[in-house]
Structures are given as C-alpha cells and as structure tokens.
C-alpha cells in the first residue's frame, strides 16, 4: 500500500510539472536597440561608456504560445527604458531604471495582463519600476534573407519605432569589432544589426530620443 501511495504521489508531481510547463511555453521574434553601439571595438565602446547607452527599446512579438494560461499568438509588447548608466557595463551599476510598457491594442484584458507578466519576467530588473503602461497598435515585421534576419521593423503607435538592417563590410570601422554587449534579455538567437531608426517619443522617462545609423540593435528570437 505504501508503495502505491509513493507511485501515485510521483505521478501527481509529474502531472503538475507538465501542466506548469505547458502554461509557460511561448516563442517568437525579438528586437532591441540601445543608445550605444553593441557591435563595436573596445576603443569606441570605451569612448561611449557612461556617456550613452542608458536608453533602450525592447520588443517581443509572440508567434505562438501561452503565458499564465492565456494564449498570446500574434500579439506584441514593447518597452522603453531609461537606466542610471550604460546598460551592460560590468564596472558601473546601471540601476535603478525606469520603463514604459506598450501593450498591443488587439489584446483583451487577460492577454494584456499576461503580456505584462511575460515582459516583466524577461526584463527582470530593467522593469522593476514601470512608470506607465500604454496601449497602442503594434506592428513588427521580420524579413529574412538566406535564412538570416535581414530587415526588422517595429512601430508601437507614435511612441516607439525601430528600423534595422543587416551589418555590411562598410560597418567595420576599426577592424576589431565584435558583439561587445550581449542582449538585455534571454534569447534563443540574436545577431547585431544597424538601427536605421531608433525612436522613443514618450514623456514619462524624462527623455525622448531619435537616432539613426548606429550599430546598436539586436534582432533574433526567443523561447520561454
């Protein structure tokens, strides 16, 4: 009898784990921009550190998946961040940071809550202080070339926008470039890109910005 109860308890535990895992399976496309070059040489990075790099935009488009029991296929969420210092610099504390979350206007109430929960899990300390949540139309388009990310665009209402292109040989300025900073969140795959447009036009972070032509973007995919 005791053996029966042990087997039953083990089966219940496995079932609970399976249900928990199935409730959190989610994947899609990811984009990120920073106000500092992420693909660069140490000479350029050292010249930018503590001067720029404290601003970022992160965007997730869910291709398929469920979060907190809510299906989010086709929906997106975007975040704009203003940090205390250069994000990713191991020698300074980038926090505290302030964030504005922009939620897809196609999402219903349950989906909005799930998207916010998902973003907070992915962003961690970046989203510790969310100063505002906006609802806006979000459009993210990913174009591939020969199996690689080519051009990615993201538009979140009139609040945030990103346009990227692939790196070319003309983007190697010093010859010693590498991916100097990693992405700000977990990804399955991410590659650096040039931000042809990196724009935040909100009023809640104490700063707005618009830049172009920087090697400051990541494009890729996520799964959780």
VEXVO-877222 format. One line per 4 residues: number of its first residue (from 1); their letters; for each residue x negated, y negated, z of N, C-alpha, C. Coordinates in Angstrom, 2 decimals. Example, Ala and Ser with C-alpha at 12.3 -4.5 7.8 and 13.67 -1.06 7.14 Angstrom:
BEGIN
1> AS> -13.19/5.69/7.80/-12.30/4.50/7.80/-13.20/3.30/7.80 | -12.85/2.25/7.08/-13.67/1.06/7.14/-12.90/-0.03/7.87
//
This chain:
BEGIN
1> XXXX> -0.83/1.20/0.00/0.00/0.00/0.00/-0.87/-1.26/0.00 | -1.93/-1.24/0.83/-2.82/-2.41/0.89/-3.47/-2.67/-0.46 | -3.82/-1.58/-1.16/-4.42/-1.73/-2.48/-3.43/-2.37/-3.45 | -2.15/-1.97/-3.32/-1.11/-2.55/-4.19/-1.03/-4.06/-4.00
5> XXXX> -1.02/-4.51/-2.73/-0.92/-5.95/-2.45/-2.14/-6.70/-2.98 | -3.32/-6.08/-2.88/-4.53/-6.74/-3.39/-4.47/-6.90/-4.89 | -4.00/-5.84/-5.58/-3.88/-5.92/-7.04/-2.85/-6.97/-7.44 | -1.72/-6.99/-6.72/-0.66/-7.96/-7.02/-1.16/-9.38/-6.81
9> XXXX> -1.92/-9.61/-5.72/-2.45/-10.95/-5.45/-3.42/-11.37/-6.54 | -4.23/-10.43/-7.01/-5.20/-10.75/-8.07/-4.48/-11.12/-9.36 | -3.43/-10.36/-9.69/-2.66/-10.65/-10.91/-1.97/-12.01/-10.82 | -1.44/-12.35/-9.66/-0.80/-13.66/-9.48/-1.83/-14.77/-9.65
13> XXXX> -3.03/-14.57/-9.10/-4.09/-15.57/-9.23/-4.49/-15.79/-10.67 | -4.60/-14.69/-11.43/-4.94/-14.81/-12.85/-3.84/-15.54/-13.60 | -2.59/-15.24/-13.27/-1.46/-15.91/-13.93/-1.46/-17.40/-13.66 | -1.75/-17.78/-12.41/-1.80/-19.20/-12.05/-2.90/-19.91/-12.82
17> XXXX> -4.06/-19.26/-12.93/-5.18/-19.86/-13.68/-4.81/-20.01/-15.15 | -4.15/-19.02/-15.70/-3.76/-19.09/-17.11/-2.76/-20.21/-17.36 | -1.78/-20.36/-16.47/-0.79/-21.43/-16.60/-1.47/-22.78/-16.48 | -2.39/-22.91/-15.51/-3.11/-24.18/-15.32/-3.93/-24.53/-16.54
21> XXXX> -4.61/-23.52/-17.10/-5.44/-23.78/-18.29/-4.59/-24.17/-19.47 | -3.45/-23.47/-19.65/-2.60/-23.78/-20.80/-1.99/-25.16/-20.69 | -1.87/-25.70/-19.46/-1.28/-27.02/-19.26/-2.25/-28.13/-19.59 | -3.53/-27.80/-19.78/-4.53/-28.84/-19.98/-5.35/-28.61/-21.25
25> XXXX> -4.80/-27.95/-22.25/-5.53/-27.71/-23.49/-5.21/-28.83/-24.47 | -6.23/-29.59/-24.84/-5.98/-30.76/-25.66/-7.23/-31.05/-26.49 | -7.04/-31.49/-27.74/-8.19/-31.77/-28.61/-7.80/-32.82/-29.64 | -8.83/-33.47/-30.21/-8.55/-34.48/-31.21/-9.79/-35.26/-31.59
29> XXXX> -9.58/-36.46/-32.10/-10.66/-37.33/-32.60/-10.98/-38.42/-31.58 | -12.26/-38.83/-31.59/-12.73/-39.81/-30.61/-13.54/-40.89/-31.32 | -13.42/-42.12/-30.83/-14.22/-43.23/-31.34/-14.62/-44.12/-30.17 | -15.79/-44.72/-30.30/-16.31/-45.58/-29.23/-17.18/-46.67/-29.83
33> XXXX> -17.09/-47.87/-29.28/-18.05/-48.92/-29.62/-18.58/-49.55/-28.35 | -19.78/-50.07/-28.45/-20.42/-50.76/-27.33/-20.94/-52.10/-27.84 | -21.27/-53.00/-26.94/-21.84/-54.28/-27.35/-23.36/-54.24/-27.41 | -23.94/-53.03/-27.33/-25.37/-52.82/-27.54/-25.53/-51.69/-28.55
37> XXXX> -26.62/-51.69/-29.30/-26.89/-50.59/-30.21/-27.03/-49.29/-29.42 | -26.36/-48.24/-29.89/-26.55/-46.92/-29.27/-27.54/-46.08/-30.07 | -27.65/-46.38/-31.35/-28.67/-45.74/-32.19/-29.74/-46.79/-32.47 | -30.87/-46.65/-31.84/-31.88/-47.70/-31.92/-33.22/-47.20/-31.41
41> XXXX> -34.24/-48.04/-31.52/-35.54/-47.74/-30.94/-35.67/-48.37/-29.57 | -36.63/-47.89/-28.81/-36.81/-48.38/-27.44/-37.09/-49.88/-27.41 | -37.77/-50.40/-28.43/-38.11/-51.82/-28.44/-36.85/-52.68/-28.49 | -35.89/-52.30/-29.35/-34.65/-53.05/-29.45/-33.81/-52.84/-28.20
45> XXXX> -33.73/-51.61/-27.72/-32.93/-51.31/-26.52/-33.45/-52.09/-25.32 | -34.74/-52.15/-25.15/-35.30/-52.89/-24.01/-35.03/-54.39/-24.13 | -34.91/-54.88/-25.36/-34.59/-56.29/-25.56/-33.13/-56.61/-25.30 | -32.26/-55.58/-25.35/-30.83/-55.81/-25.13/-30.39/-55.52/-23.70
49> XXXX> -31.12/-54.67/-22.99/-30.66/-54.21/-21.69/-30.47/-55.38/-20.73 | -29.34/-55.34/-20.00/-28.93/-56.36/-19.04/-28.57/-57.70/-19.69 | -28.61/-57.75/-21.01/-28.15/-58.93/-21.73/-26.83/-58.64/-22.45 | -26.72/-57.45/-23.02/-25.49/-57.00/-23.68/-25.25/-55.55/-23.29
53> XXXX> -24.25/-54.95/-23.87/-23.97/-53.54/-23.59/-23.02/-53.32/-22.44 | -22.43/-54.39/-21.91/-21.49/-54.26/-20.80/-20.04/-54.23/-21.26 | -19.81/-54.19/-22.56/-18.47/-54.14/-23.12/-18.32/-52.89/-23.98 | -17.14/-52.31/-23.98/-16.92/-51.09/-24.76/-15.44/-50.94/-25.10
57> XXXX> -15.20/-50.23/-26.18/-13.86/-49.78/-26.55/-13.92/-48.28/-26.78 | -12.99/-47.54/-26.20/-12.91/-46.10/-26.36/-11.53/-45.73/-26.86 | -11.47/-44.80/-27.81/-10.17/-44.41/-28.35/-10.08/-42.91/-28.58 | -8.95/-42.33/-28.19/-8.68/-40.90/-28.39/-7.40/-40.73/-29.20
61> XXXX> -7.46/-39.91/-30.22/-6.26/-39.51/-30.96/-6.08/-38.01/-30.74 | -4.96/-37.64/-30.15/-4.68/-36.23/-29.87/-4.14/-35.58/-31.15 | -4.89/-34.64/-31.67/-4.38/-33.89/-32.83/-3.39/-32.83/-32.40 | -3.72/-32.16/-31.30/-2.76/-31.21/-30.74/-3.13/-30.95/-29.28
65> XXXX> -2.12/-30.67/-28.48/-2.41/-30.29/-27.12/-1.39/-30.77/-26.11 | -1.58/-30.26/-24.91/-0.69/-30.52/-23.79/-1.51/-31.02/-22.61 | -1.00/-32.03/-21.93/-1.64/-32.54/-20.72/-0.57/-32.71/-19.65 | -0.82/-32.15/-18.48/0.16/-32.18/-17.38/1.53/-31.67/-17.82
69> XXXX> 1.49/-30.66/-18.68/2.73/-30.05/-19.14/3.47/-30.82/-20.21 | 2.88/-31.88/-20.72/3.54/-32.73/-21.72/2.79/-32.66/-23.05 | 3.49/-32.37/-24.12/2.86/-32.27/-25.44/2.59/-33.67/-25.99 | 1.34/-33.84/-26.53/0.90/-35.16/-26.96/0.46/-35.19/-28.43
73> XXXX> 0.86/-34.24/-29.22/0.42/-34.15/-30.62/0.65/-35.48/-31.35 | -0.42/-35.99/-32.00/-0.32/-37.17/-32.84/-0.37/-38.50/-32.12 | -0.43/-38.49/-30.79/-0.42/-39.73/-30.02/-1.85/-40.17/-29.66 | -2.00/-41.46/-29.36/-3.31/-42.03/-29.10/-3.30/-42.91/-27.86
77> XXXX> -4.49/-43.11/-27.31/-4.68/-44.07/-26.23/-6.04/-44.72/-26.40 | -6.10/-46.01/-26.09/-7.30/-46.81/-26.29/-7.61/-47.55/-24.98 | -8.89/-47.77/-24.73/-9.30/-48.52/-23.55/-10.35/-49.55/-23.93 | -10.24/-50.74/-23.39/-11.27/-51.76/-23.50/-11.87/-51.95/-22.11
81> XXXX> -13.20/-52.05/-22.05/-13.90/-52.05/-20.77/-14.87/-53.20/-20.69 | -14.93/-53.84/-19.52/-15.97/-54.82/-19.21/-16.66/-54.34/-17.94 | -17.93/-53.99/-18.05/-18.69/-53.44/-16.93/-19.56/-54.52/-16.29 | -20.25/-54.12/-15.24/-21.11/-55.03/-14.48/-22.46/-55.24/-15.15
85> XXXX> -22.89/-54.26/-15.95/-24.20/-54.32/-16.61/-24.17/-53.38/-17.80 | -25.31/-53.22/-18.46/-25.39/-52.40/-19.66/-24.97/-50.96/-19.36 | -23.95/-50.50/-20.02/-23.45/-49.15/-19.82/-24.47/-48.13/-20.32 | -24.75/-47.14/-19.50/-25.69/-46.10/-19.88/-27.12/-46.36/-19.45
89> XXXX> -27.42/-47.55/-18.96/-28.78/-47.85/-18.50/-29.02/-47.12/-17.17 | -30.02/-46.22/-17.11/-30.22/-45.44/-15.88/-30.84/-46.24/-14.74 | -31.29/-47.46/-15.02/-32.01/-48.22/-14.00/-31.18/-49.33/-13.36 | -29.94/-49.50/-13.85/-29.06/-50.50/-13.24/-27.69/-49.87/-12.98
93> XXXX> -26.94/-50.45/-12.08/-25.60/-49.97/-11.78/-24.60/-50.72/-12.64 | -23.96/-50.01/-13.54/-23.01/-50.64/-14.47/-21.67/-50.95/-13.83 | -21.46/-50.47/-12.62/-20.16/-50.58/-11.99/-20.20/-51.57/-10.83 | -19.05/-52.18/-10.51/-17.70/-51.83/-10.97/-17.42/-52.30/-12.39
97> XXXX> -16.43/-51.66/-12.99/-15.97/-52.01/-14.33/-14.47/-52.26/-14.29 | -14.00/-53.09/-15.22/-12.57/-53.33/-15.37/-12.13/-52.78/-16.72 | -10.91/-52.28/-16.77/-10.43/-51.68/-18.00/-8.99/-52.09/-18.30 | -8.71/-52.21/-19.57/-7.35/-52.37/-20.08/-7.02/-51.13/-20.89
101> XXXX> -5.91/-50.47/-20.58/-5.47/-49.30/-21.33/-4.37/-49.71/-22.29 | -4.45/-49.21/-23.51/-3.44/-49.47/-24.54/-2.83/-48.13/-24.93 | -1.54/-47.98/-24.69/-0.86/-46.70/-24.89/-0.01/-46.75/-26.15 | -0.02/-45.67/-26.88/0.73/-45.54/-28.13/2.21/-45.84/-27.90
105> XXXX> 2.76/-46.75/-28.71/4.16/-47.13/-28.51/5.15/-46.05/-28.96 | 4.66/-45.00/-29.61/5.54/-43.90/-30.01/5.78/-42.91/-28.87 | 4.99/-43.04/-27.80/5.09/-42.10/-26.69/6.30/-42.43/-25.82 | 6.98/-41.40/-25.34/8.05/-41.63/-24.37/7.44/-41.79/-22.97
109> XXXX> 8.27/-41.97/-21.96/7.76/-42.27/-20.62/6.85/-41.17/-20.10 | 7.26/-39.91/-20.27/6.44/-38.79/-19.79/5.12/-38.72/-20.55 | 5.17/-38.97/-21.86/3.95/-38.93/-22.66/3.01/-40.07/-22.31 | 3.56/-41.24/-22.00/2.72/-42.37/-21.58/1.98/-42.03/-20.30
113> XXXX> 2.69/-41.46/-19.34/2.06/-41.08/-18.07/0.97/-40.04/-18.31 | 1.23/-39.08/-19.20/0.25/-38.04/-19.49/-0.97/-38.61/-20.19 | -0.76/-39.53/-21.14/-1.89/-40.16/-21.84/-2.76/-40.95/-20.86 | -2.14/-41.68/-19.95/-2.91/-42.45/-18.97/-3.69/-41.51/-18.05
117> XXXX> -3.06/-40.43/-17.61/-3.74/-39.45/-16.77/-4.93/-38.84/-17.50 | -4.72/-38.49/-18.77/-5.80/-37.93/-19.58/-6.96/-38.90/-19.72 | -6.66/-40.16/-20.07/-7.72/-41.16/-20.25/-8.51/-41.37/-18.95 | -7.81/-41.42/-17.83/-8.49/-41.62/-16.56/-9.40/-40.45/-16.23
121> XXXX> -8.97/-39.24/-16.59/-9.83/-38.08/-16.38/-11.07/-38.17/-17.27 | -10.89/-38.57/-18.51/-12.01/-38.64/-19.44/-12.95/-39.80/-19.13 | -12.37/-40.93/-18.69/-13.17/-42.12/-18.46/-13.82/-42.18/-17.10 | -13.27/-41.47/-16.14/-13.86/-41.44/-14.80/-13.99/-42.83/-14.19
125> XXXX> -15.18/-43.16/-13.75/-15.41/-44.42/-13.05/-15.19/-45.64/-13.93 | -15.28/-45.45/-15.24/-15.02/-46.56/-16.16/-13.63/-47.14/-15.94 | -12.67/-46.26/-15.60/-11.28/-46.68/-15.47/-10.82/-46.70/-14.01 | -11.78/-46.87/-13.12/-11.43/-46.92/-11.69/-10.51/-48.11/-11.41
129> XXXX> -10.77/-49.23/-12.09/-9.92/-50.42/-11.91/-9.26/-50.77/-13.23 | -8.05/-50.30/-13.43/-7.27/-50.63/-14.62/-6.47/-51.89/-14.30 | -6.83/-52.99/-14.96/-6.21/-54.27/-14.64/-4.91/-54.49/-15.42 | -4.72/-53.72/-16.49/-3.48/-53.88/-17.25/-3.26/-52.66/-18.14
133> XXXX> -2.01/-52.29/-18.32/-1.62/-51.26/-19.28/-0.71/-51.89/-20.31 | -1.11/-51.83/-21.56/-0.33/-52.38/-22.67/0.28/-51.23/-23.47 | 1.38/-51.50/-24.13/1.99/-50.56/-25.07/1.97/-51.21/-26.44 | 1.41/-50.52/-27.42/1.25/-51.12/-28.75/1.18/-50.02/-29.80
137> XXXX> 1.47/-50.36/-31.05/1.26/-49.37/-32.12/-0.23/-49.10/-32.30 | -0.59/-47.84/-32.35/-1.99/-47.45/-32.51/-2.12/-46.60/-33.77 | -3.07/-46.95/-34.61/-3.34/-46.18/-35.82/-4.83/-45.86/-35.88 | -5.14/-44.58/-35.90/-6.53/-44.15/-36.01/-6.65/-43.22/-37.21
141> XXXX> -7.54/-43.58/-38.13/-7.74/-42.80/-39.34/-9.18/-42.32/-39.40 | -9.35/-41.05/-39.71/-10.68/-40.44/-39.81/-10.87/-39.92/-41.23 | -11.91/-40.36/-41.89/-12.23/-39.89/-43.22/-13.56/-39.14/-43.18 | -13.57/-37.96/-43.79/-14.76/-37.11/-43.78/-15.41/-37.09/-45.16
145> XXXX> -16.71/-36.82/-45.15/-17.45/-36.64/-46.39/-18.42/-35.48/-46.20 | -18.24/-34.45/-47.01/-19.08/-33.25/-46.93/-19.10/-32.67/-45.52 | -17.93/-32.66/-44.89/-17.80/-32.06/-43.57/-18.22/-32.94/-42.42 | -18.68/-34.17/-42.70/-19.13/-35.08/-41.65/-18.18/-36.28/-41.55
149> XXXX> -18.19/-36.92/-40.38/-17.41/-38.14/-40.22/-18.03/-39.22/-41.10 | -17.22/-39.84/-41.94/-17.71/-40.89/-42.83/-17.28/-42.26/-42.31 | -16.00/-42.56/-42.47/-15.46/-43.84/-42.00/-14.31/-43.57/-41.05 | -14.32/-44.27/-39.94/-13.25/-44.13/-38.96/-12.73/-45.53/-38.64
153> XXXX> -11.42/-45.66/-38.57/-10.83/-46.95/-38.22/-9.83/-46.76/-37.09 | -9.74/-47.77/-36.25/-8.81/-47.76/-35.13/-8.23/-49.15/-34.98 | -6.91/-49.23/-34.93/-6.23/-50.50/-34.69/-5.17/-50.28/-33.63 | -5.29/-51.02/-32.53/-4.34/-50.94/-31.43/-3.61/-52.27/-31.33
157> XXXX> -2.50/-52.37/-32.06/-1.78/-53.63/-32.13/-2.70/-54.75/-32.60 | -2.60/-55.90/-31.93/-3.51/-57.01/-32.20/-4.55/-57.14/-31.10 | -4.66/-56.11/-30.26/-5.52/-56.19/-29.09/-6.93/-55.70/-29.37 | -7.05/-54.56/-30.03/-8.37/-53.96/-30.25/-8.45/-53.37/-31.64
161> XXXX> -9.64/-53.43/-32.23/-9.84/-52.87/-33.57/-11.28/-52.42/-33.73 | -11.45/-51.30/-34.43/-12.77/-50.77/-34.75/-12.75/-50.30/-36.19 | -13.81/-50.60/-36.93/-14.03/-50.05/-38.26/-15.48/-49.58/-38.30 | -15.71/-48.32/-38.70/-17.09/-47.81/-38.72/-17.45/-47.28/-40.11
165> XXXX> -18.75/-47.16/-40.32/-19.29/-46.47/-41.49/-20.47/-45.63/-41.04 | -20.85/-44.70/-41.90/-21.98/-43.83/-41.58/-23.29/-44.62/-41.63 | -24.26/-44.15/-40.87/-25.61/-44.71/-40.94/-26.25/-44.35/-42.29 | -27.07/-45.27/-42.81/-27.83/-45.02/-44.03/-29.31/-45.29/-43.76
169> XXXX> -30.14/-45.06/-44.74/-31.57/-45.30/-44.57/-31.87/-46.77/-44.31 | -30.95/-47.64/-44.73/-31.18/-49.07/-44.53/-30.90/-49.50/-43.09 | -30.36/-48.59/-42.29/-30.10/-48.90/-40.87/-31.26/-48.50/-39.98 | -32.33/-47.97/-40.57/-33.54/-47.64/-39.81/-34.47/-48.85/-39.87
173> XXXX> -34.41/-49.65/-38.84/-35.11/-50.94/-38.87/-36.55/-50.83/-38.40 | -36.80/-50.01/-37.38/-38.17/-49.91/-36.87/-38.80/-48.56/-37.16 | -37.99/-47.60/-37.60/-38.53/-46.28/-37.93/-38.60/-45.33/-36.76 | -38.30/-45.80/-35.56/-38.34/-44.94/-34.37/-36.97/-44.78/-33.72
177> XXXX> -35.92/-44.96/-34.51/-34.58/-44.90/-33.94/-34.21/-43.48/-33.50 | -33.38/-43.45/-32.49/-32.77/-42.20/-32.04/-31.46/-42.58/-31.34 | -30.70/-41.57/-30.92/-29.49/-41.86/-30.15/-29.91/-42.23/-28.74 | -30.11/-43.51/-28.50/-30.70/-44.00/-27.26/-29.76/-43.82/-26.08
181> XXXX> -28.47/-44.10/-26.31/-27.45/-43.93/-25.27/-26.50/-42.82/-25.68 | -26.08/-41.95/-24.77/-25.06/-40.96/-25.09/-23.67/-41.58/-25.04 | -22.66/-40.89/-25.56/-21.28/-41.40/-25.44/-20.88/-41.56/-23.98 | -19.89/-42.40/-23.75/-19.45/-42.70/-22.39/-18.52/-41.64/-21.81
185> XXXX> -18.12/-40.67/-22.61/-17.21/-39.63/-22.14/-17.58/-38.31/-22.81 | -17.06/-37.22/-22.28/-17.36/-35.90/-22.83/-16.80/-35.76/-24.24 | -17.61/-35.20/-25.12/-17.19/-34.92/-26.49/-17.63/-33.52/-26.88 | -16.95/-32.95/-27.86/-17.41/-31.70/-28.46/-18.49/-32.01/-29.47
189> XXXX> -18.29/-33.10/-30.19/-19.26/-33.54/-31.21/-19.17/-35.04/-31.31 | -20.32/-35.70/-31.38/-20.34/-37.16/-31.57/-21.58/-37.54/-32.36 | -21.42/-38.47/-33.25/-22.56/-38.96/-34.03/-22.51/-40.48/-34.06 | -23.70/-41.13/-33.99/-23.73/-42.58/-34.03/-23.30/-43.11/-35.39
193> XXXX> -22.77/-44.32/-35.40/-22.30/-44.95/-36.63/-22.45/-46.46/-36.49 | -22.30/-47.14/-37.59/-22.34/-48.60/-37.61/-20.93/-49.14/-37.42 | -20.79/-50.08/-36.50/-19.49/-50.73/-36.28/-19.39/-51.93/-37.21 | -18.65/-51.78/-38.29/-18.41/-52.90/-39.19/-17.49/-53.93/-38.53
197> XXXX> -16.67/-53.45/-37.59/-15.81/-54.33/-36.81/-15.67/-53.75/-35.41 | -15.88/-54.58/-34.43/-15.71/-54.21/-33.02/-15.04/-55.41/-32.35 | -13.74/-55.29/-32.07/-12.99/-56.47/-31.64/-12.04/-56.15/-30.50 | -12.08/-57.01/-29.48/-11.09/-56.98/-28.40/-10.57/-58.40/-28.23
201> XXXX> -9.25/-58.56/-28.30/-8.66/-59.90/-28.28/-7.71/-60.09/-27.10 | -7.89/-59.29/-26.04/-7.03/-59.45/-24.88/-7.52/-60.54/-23.95 | -6.73/-60.77/-22.88/-7.04/-61.86/-21.94/-7.31/-61.37/-20.52 | -7.37/-60.06/-20.32/-7.37/-59.53/-18.96/-8.74/-59.10/-18.44
205> XXXX> -9.77/-59.14/-19.27/-11.09/-58.73/-18.84/-12.02/-59.92/-18.59 | -11.50/-61.12/-18.77/-12.34/-62.30/-18.59/-13.23/-62.59/-19.77 | -13.13/-61.79/-20.82/-13.94/-61.98/-22.02/-13.25/-61.28/-23.18 | -13.38/-61.84/-24.35/-12.97/-61.18/-25.58/-14.18/-61.17/-26.51
209> XXXX> -14.15/-60.33/-27.55/-15.34/-60.25/-28.40/-14.98/-59.80/-29.80 | -15.87/-60.13/-30.72/-15.77/-59.67/-32.09/-17.18/-59.65/-32.67 | -17.59/-58.49/-33.14/-18.93/-58.36/-33.72/-18.86/-57.42/-34.91 | -19.92/-57.41/-35.70/-19.98/-56.53/-36.86/-21.43/-56.21/-37.19
213> XXXX> -21.61/-55.06/-37.85/-22.93/-54.70/-38.35/-23.89/-54.13/-37.32 | -23.40/-53.77/-36.13/-24.27/-53.19/-35.12/-24.20/-51.66/-35.16 | -25.30/-51.05/-34.82/-25.37/-49.58/-34.75/-24.86/-49.15/-33.36 | -23.64/-49.50/-33.08/-23.13/-49.47/-31.71/-21.93/-48.55/-31.53
217> XXXX> -21.66/-47.67/-32.49/-20.46/-46.85/-32.44/-20.78/-45.37/-32.36 | -19.84/-44.62/-31.82/-19.84/-43.17/-31.91/-18.51/-42.72/-32.52 | -18.58/-41.72/-33.37/-17.37/-41.08/-33.89/-17.53/-39.58/-33.68 | -16.42/-38.90/-33.39/-16.55/-37.48/-33.14/-15.23/-36.86/-32.72
221> XXXX> -15.32/-35.81/-31.92/-14.13/-35.07/-31.50/-14.25/-34.69/-30.03 | -13.12/-34.39/-29.43/-13.07/-34.00/-28.02/-12.18/-32.77/-27.86 | -12.38/-32.06/-26.77/-11.50/-30.97/-26.37/-11.61/-30.84/-24.86 | -10.49/-30.62/-24.23/-10.49/-30.55/-22.77/-9.59/-29.41/-22.32
//
